[in-house]
Amino acid sequence: MKKQILSFLFILSAALLISTSAFAQPTAPSFFLTSTADPGQTLTYTVGTGNGEFTWNVTTTGTAGLPTLDTDNDNSQTIKWPVGASDNDVYKLTAYYKSTDGCYSEMLEYTVTITKKTIEFTTSSAAQEATACSDLTGSVEGGDYPDNEATHTDKVYQNVTYGGADNLGTVTYTIKSGTKYYDSSLLNPTDAAQTLTATNGDADKILDLITNIAYINTTITDVVFTVEITGGTTTTGVTLAAGTIKTSTITVKAKPTIAF
């Protein structure tokens, strides 16, 4: 009886061993790669070739959720990284291959770190500083400053740029002089901040902040307005923060006076 029990246990152990090995597959990565992505960016990842089956998975410790993977079991995944992903969120993308013979490859792991780009004036604040003449009574242009992007009689153009993969959609900003905030024509002063929004009319990464000068400077000195970027969005809705070069100035010259 004892011999029969031992024989049965041996057969059972062998069967379990065969059963386990029949369903073996990679459980941990052996090769590692790293890259970066912007929130909302769509990228394609490809691993090798073969007529067998590729298995993909993605995990994260972030709070923006996981991207959707296709279920084609082929050698590539086109992934749109979550729009709401935060800067330095980390995603682990893994893949392994099972050949038509039933043999497995090692598992690959791709670590993708989200890098959230900022928006800022394209050059130094000094290069973006602009000058305009005071308007005259009745919204009449008050000067003949050269018509270029740095200086203009009635309009000031200041370029804001985004360094990410997507296109720049909107920019929010304020205009302030002294303790007062102004609208995009340098009118209607308020004590509370006025958040202004500019929308990019082109499918690109540069937006012109256009200030239509309607301010009448009745003082005897120039009046300086500070333009400050407060944020923005990409065309896919990613929220953007202001970068290092986030302020510039507009100087409205004192209106010359004459008298009889």
Summary of the structure (lengths in Angstrom):
residues: 260
radius of gyration: 30.9
end to end distance: 131.6
largest distance: 131.6
contacts: 746
relative contact order: 0.16
helix: 10%
strand: 42%
